[in-house]
Amino acid sequence: MPPEGTDPAEAVAEGVFTALADPTRRAILADLAAHGPSTATDLAGRVPISRQAITKHLDRLAEAGLVTAEPGERRRIRHRVRSAPMRTAQRYLAALARDWDGPLAALSDHLDQETRT
């Protein structure tokens, strides 16, 4: 739960950015997106790290809401990508970009005028 007064979208975005800061977690997420729901064992066969390390990374991705675990056959847990947190992070970035678009355009115009004179 985010601290009181924290924008919930910002808290979700922070979790996404923190989780995706690690290249191994990005590789796991990309693999899940490409191959669909997979077990940690499946992932360990495709991502060059141990199953135990995969499990730890999946836990971090799940904390950020980026993957969800679902029961499969013979009590095997399959992990599936959740895109909702990524969409929230995209909206957060888009809002930040909008805040900067005007000032950066004004700066660019100013610099263009300075170089012309």
Phi, psi and omega in degrees: 000130181292154177301152181303135180090352178277135177296124181302321179296321178294322179295318177297314180301317179300317178298319179296311183297320179296314181296320184275000177292337181270125183296329178292319178294323176296320179295319178297314181297318178296321179295315178297321179295323182282322188254353181082187183308134184215154173274166176300323178295317176302313182296320180297334176284342183247334179251129190283056171219169184291160178299322179296319178293320177303314182300317179297318179292322177298323177299316179295319178295323178292321178302324179278356180081009185278338174226156176231147179260139178223143180292141177241197179291150179051040177060022176275133181270126177254143181249136184232144178289140171245122184269345184304314179297326178293321177296321177298316179296322178297316179297321179299314179295320180297321178295319177296319180297318179300321180295332182264340185302312181298305180299322180291323177295319178296318178296316179299316178299316180299314181294324177296319179293321180296320182287336178282334184264000000 
